[in-house]
Every structure is written in structure tokens, then in C-alpha cells.
Amino acid sequence: MIKSIITISLFVALNCFSQTTPKELADKKAKQEAIIKEHLENGAWQHMMFSKEWQDNIDLGLKKDSTIAYLWQQKAMPYFKLRKCEIGMPFIDKAVQYDAKRWQPYRAFIKCIFARNYRDAKLDFEDCIKKFGNNYEMDHTYNFYIGLCYLQLNEYEKAEQKFKEYNEDILKNRQGLEHPTALFYYGISKYELQKWEEAIIEFDKALKIYPNFSDVKFYKAMCFMKINKEKEAMTLLDEGKNDDEKGYTINEDNAIYEKYPYQVIWK
């Protein structure tokens, strides 16, 4: 009985202690915004992203309040772009700790595209879906990246299903806004399953949107080779190489930092 009373008393005390008034929340938010303005907007952002000054300014902000998730993300981000994922990952983990809804999908994206840690990325995205729904990160839903992870883990049937769902969802909810990269990867999943004609159909859909998509032309040419259309294949390869020389390749924002899965290296 006494033990129960003590437990209840502790619970009540802790609950009262943890309650924060709206004014306290507003004050905390204002202080954090002031720190971000001083040490990020007027600090780190005034220097080159990869400089010591960038990191030093953010560290000063974190000394004032180590719970500001955005500062942790901005500290991590240059390391990812320098391909120093092992250095950056503990910092993005901190960002997720303080604001999972905003930064866990970003961390999963980094694991998929930059760190190429596909098993962890898949688990992270699946956890995001459970917590927040199948939302968007870097122009694609979480299912898109799960499909990429399956591709890179050689689980082609699962990849095909994910890209099928993703593209059907786009057609249903964003008609006319199909994404050529998504169609490319849907075609790739079929290519890996040796469904040559079906792959060509998806590649053609991508080319209808993005006619100079060099990577699509390469894999469509490979499909033509498999169905004994060598002349058409060689024509496509010539076109694809010329398009690549003009810079027409996967046009995801972060493709300037990292090669994407199945992106063709023509030279």
C-alpha cells in the first residue's frame, strides 16, 4: 500500500514538473529562433558550407541550446555532401532525437542515397510510414526510396511492387505529374526481372516526359538487345551518349553530389 502511494506521488510530481505553459513554450521557441538567426543565418550561412567557420558558428549555437534539431541537421549536412557519412550520421541522429517528424525521413534519405546503407534506410523509411504516413522527402514518397532499397538489395519483385504502387498513386492523385525518375526505376525493376517488353513500356513513358533521359535510353537499348533489335539498340546508345554529353541524366537535386542507383557512367 505504502509502495503504491509513493509511486502515485512520484507520478503526480513528475507530471506536474513536466507540464509546460504556453508562455514557456513560446519563450523557448523565441529563444531558439534568436539562436538560429544569430548562429545560422548571420553566422554559418555567411561562410562556405565546407568551412571551419560554418561548423564553429553552429557549435556556438548548440552550446546555448543543444536541443535545436535544425542546428544538428545543418551541422551534419556538409559532411554528407563531402561523402563523410560516418562523421555526419551522429549529428543527424541528434536532429532526429529532437524532431523526428521533420528529420527522420531526411536521415533515411541520406542512408539510401549518400551512405548506401540500404537495409537501414529501408527500416528507417518503414518506421517513418508507421509514425507519420507515406509522406514526401526530396520530391518522392517514402515508398519510392523503399523501392530503391529493394532494387539495391536484389529483391526485384518487391522493388517492382513498390514502384508500381508509387506510380499508380501518382497517376491517381497527381495526374499529369508523373515523374520520369520513378518510371525509370519501375522499368529497371522489370528489366532485372527480364520482362523486356514491359520494361520498354515504362522506359517509353519516362522518355515521353523527358525525351533526352540518357540513362533510360541505355537500359531501353539493353532490352532491345535481348529481343534481337540490335539496330534499334545501337541507335539508342548513340542518342543516349550524346544526351549524356549534354548533361541529360537523372535530374534529382542531389544527383550533383552522388550518383543514383543505375545511373550510367558512359565514359
C-alpha positions in Angstrom: 0.0 0.0 0.0 2.8 2.4 1.0 4.7 1.5 -2.1 1.6 2.3 -4.3 1.2 5.6 -2.6 4.8 6.5 -3.2 4.6 5.5 -6.8 1.4 7.6 -7.4 3.0 10.6 -5.6 6.1 10.4 -7.7 4.0 10.1 -10.9 2.0 13.2 -9.9 5.1 15.2 -9.0 6.9 14.3 -12.3 3.7 15.1 -14.3 3.4 18.5 -12.7 7.1 19.1 -13.2 6.9 18.2 -16.9 4.0 20.4 -17.7 5.0 23.5 -19.7 2.8 26.5 -20.1 2.0 28.0 -23.5 4.0 31.1 -22.5 7.1 29.0 -21.6 6.8 27.2 -24.9 6.5 30.5 -26.8 9.5 31.9 -24.9 11.6 28.8 -25.7 10.7 29.0 -29.3 11.6 32.7 -29.5 15.0 32.0 -27.9 15.7 29.2 -30.3 14.7 31.3 -33.3 17.1 34.0 -32.0 19.9 31.4 -31.7 19.2 30.2 -35.3 19.2 33.8 -36.6 22.5 34.6 -34.8 24.5 31.5 -35.4 23.0 30.1 -38.6 21.5 32.9 -40.7 24.1 35.6 -39.6 26.7 33.0 -38.7 27.3 29.8 -40.6 25.4 30.8 -43.7 27.8 33.7 -44.2 30.6 31.3 -44.8 31.3 28.4 -47.2 29.4 25.3 -46.4 32.5 23.2 -46.0 34.5 25.7 -43.9 35.6 25.5 -40.3 33.7 28.8 -39.7 30.4 27.0 -40.7 30.9 24.3 -38.1 32.2 26.8 -35.4 29.2 29.0 -35.7 26.8 26.1 -35.4 28.7 24.8 -32.4 28.3 28.1 -30.6 24.6 27.9 -31.2 24.4 24.4 -29.9 26.3 25.4 -26.7 23.4 27.8 -26.0 20.7 25.2 -26.8 21.7 21.6 -27.8 18.0 20.7 -28.4 17.7 22.7 -31.6 17.2 20.0 -34.3 17.8 22.3 -37.2 21.3 23.2 -36.0 22.2 19.5 -35.8 20.9 18.9 -39.3 22.9 21.9 -40.7 26.0 20.6 -38.9 25.6 17.1 -40.5 24.6 18.2 -44.0 28.0 19.4 -45.3 29.6 16.1 -44.2 27.2 14.1 -46.3 28.0 16.3 -49.3 31.7 15.6 -48.7 30.9 11.9 -48.6 31.8 11.8 -44.9 28.7 9.9 -43.9 30.2 8.3 -40.8 31.1 11.7 -39.5 27.7 13.3 -40.3 25.4 10.5 -39.1 25.7 11.0 -35.3 24.7 14.7 -35.9 21.6 13.8 -37.9 20.8 11.3 -35.2 20.7 14.2 -32.8 18.4 16.1 -35.1 16.0 13.1 -35.2 16.2 12.8 -31.4 14.8 16.4 -31.1 12.4 16.5 -34.1 11.8 13.0 -35.6 8.9 14.1 -37.8 11.0 16.6 -39.6 14.3 14.9 -39.8 13.9 11.1 -39.6 12.8 10.9 -43.3 15.8 13.1 -44.2 18.1 10.7 -42.3 16.5 7.7 -44.1 17.1 9.5 -47.5 20.8 10.1 -46.5 21.2 6.4 -45.7 19.7 5.5 -49.1 21.3 7.9 -51.5 24.5 9.0 -49.7 25.6 6.3 -47.3 24.1 3.5 -49.5 23.1 1.6 -46.3 20.0 0.1 -47.9 18.8 -2.2 -45.1 19.0 0.6 -42.5 17.4 3.1 -44.9 14.5 0.7 -45.6 13.9 0.2 -41.9 14.1 3.9 -41.3 11.6 4.7 -44.0 9.2 1.9 -42.9 9.3 3.4 -39.4 8.5 6.8 -40.8 5.5 5.4 -42.6 4.2 3.8 -39.3 4.7 7.1 -37.4 3.9 9.8 -40.0 2.3 8.1 -43.0 3.8 7.7 -46.5 4.8 11.4 -46.9 7.4 13.0 -49.2 11.1 13.6 -48.9 13.1 15.2 -51.7 10.1 15.1 -54.2 9.3 11.4 -53.6 7.2 9.4 -51.1 8.9 7.1 -48.7 7.8 4.1 -50.7 9.8 5.3 -53.7 13.0 5.0 -51.6 12.0 1.7 -50.2 11.7 0.5 -53.8 15.2 1.8 -54.4 16.4 -0.1 -51.4 14.8 -3.3 -52.7 16.5 -2.8 -56.1 19.9 -2.4 -54.5 19.3 -5.5 -52.3 18.5 -7.5 -55.4 14.9 -8.0 -54.2 13.5 -7.2 -57.6 9.9 -8.4 -57.2 9.5 -6.3 -54.1 11.0 -3.3 -55.9 8.6 -3.8 -58.8 5.7 -3.8 -56.5 6.8 -0.7 -54.7 7.3 1.3 -57.9 4.0 0.0 -59.3 2.2 1.3 -56.2 4.2 4.6 -56.3 3.4 5.3 -60.0 -0.2 4.3 -59.6 -0.5 6.7 -56.7 1.0 9.5 -58.8 -1.5 8.8 -61.6 -4.4 8.7 -59.2 -3.5 11.8 -57.1 -1.2 13.9 -59.2 -2.4 13.1 -62.8 -0.2 14.7 -65.4 2.7 15.0 -62.9 4.3 11.5 -63.4 7.9 11.5 -62.5 10.4 10.3 -65.1 12.8 9.0 -62.5 10.1 6.9 -60.9 9.1 5.5 -64.3 12.8 4.8 -65.0 13.2 2.8 -61.8 9.9 0.9 -62.4 11.3 0.0 -65.8 14.6 -1.1 -64.1 12.8 -3.4 -61.8 11.2 -5.1 -64.8 14.5 -5.1 -66.6 16.1 -7.0 -63.7 13.2 -9.5 -63.8 13.8 -10.0 -67.5 10.5 -8.6 -68.5 12.0 -6.8 -71.5 8.8 -5.7 -73.3 7.2 -4.4 -70.0 10.4 -2.6 -69.1 10.4 -0.9 -72.6 6.8 0.3 -71.9 7.9 2.1 -68.7 11.0 3.5 -70.3 8.9 4.9 -73.1 6.6 6.6 -70.5 9.7 8.2 -69.0 11.0 9.3 -72.4 7.7 10.9 -73.2 8.2 13.2 -70.2 11.9 13.6 -70.5 13.0 12.8 -74.1 16.7 13.3 -73.5 16.9 11.0 -70.5 20.2 9.3 -71.4 20.1 6.6 -68.7 16.6 5.4 -69.9 17.9 5.1 -73.4 20.8 3.0 -72.2 18.6 0.4 -70.5 16.0 0.5 -73.2 18.8 -0.3 -75.6 19.8 -3.2 -73.4 16.2 -4.5 -73.6 16.3 -4.2 -77.4 19.4 -6.3 -77.4 17.6 -9.0 -75.5 14.7 -9.1 -78.0 17.1 -9.1 -81.0 16.6 -5.5 -82.1 20.3 -4.7 -82.3 19.9 -1.9 -84.9 17.4 0.0 -82.7 19.6 -0.7 -79.7 22.7 0.9 -81.3 20.8 3.9 -82.4 19.5 4.4 -78.9 23.0 4.0 -77.4 24.3 6.7 -79.7 21.5 9.0 -78.8 22.0 8.3 -75.1 25.7 9.0 -75.2 25.1 12.3 -77.0 22.4 13.3 -74.4 24.7 12.4 -71.6 27.5 14.6 -73.0 24.9 17.5 -72.9 24.2 16.8 -69.3 20.9 15.0 -69.7 20.8 12.4 -66.9 19.0 11.7 -63.7 17.9 15.2 -62.6 17.3 14.7 -58.9 18.5 17.7 -56.9 21.2 15.7 -55.1 22.5 14.0 -58.2 25.1 16.7 -58.3 26.7 15.2 -55.2 26.0 11.4 -55.6 25.4 9.0 -58.4 22.0 7.5 -58.1 21.4 3.7 -58.4 21.6 2.5 -62.1 22.9 5.9 -63.3 25.0 5.2 -66.3 28.7 6.1 -66.4 29.1 6.4 -70.2 32.9 7.1 -70.2 
